[in-house]
Each structure stands twice: as C-alpha cells, then as structure tokens.
C-alpha cells in the first residue's frame, strides 16, 4: 500500500518553500479501452514564476506523455 503523502526529504526543503506541487492520475473506462488523465499542478513564489512557468509549459507536456506511455506499457504486461 502506498503512503497517503510523499516522504518529505530534508534536501527538498528550499523547493517546498518556493513552490507547490500536486499530481494525480484518473482512469475512466471508455469504449475500446481506458481514458487516462494525468494532472500536474505547480505553483511558484512570485519572483520565480516568470522564469519557471514558461519553461515548464514547454518541457512538461512531452515528459507527461512519455510517463503515460511508460505506465501503459507496464500495465499491459
């Protein structure tokens, strides 16, 4: 069984103070398969927002798509 909350590592404390992070998977049966929705939400402190948000918008989508493909491959074994 997975823990309800992630283990908070001390070395990540500065990142936790400057940002927030939430993530989830939703799986819904549909004709011919399952629809998977991956939700990732970041929030950044005002000084970091203009720098980090545009970068994540560019890079995050391909990473999430690869993550979902990898999960699909594992589940179909």
Steps between C-alpha positions, in 0.01 A plus 500: 500500500627846408526771766236775493768765482848499348804478722632854543874490451699769687707592195179604320400753768606809295291382203198441724528855635513651150242280329204266530436179310197277451459204268242232429388235253137443405400185309152469348371201298393598147399297195809314388724585792570736783535878493790612715528858618821615664480821698806686621477840666789719609484829684800726539588793721462828310873561432540156339172487307605697185810284458368152583144493364591553131778242523271237655225569246746412221662198662232340714255379234746265323617368838144427613416332168807277537402423860151390394641285216736336749218433745292351218783265400541380858126446552462309174764242590 
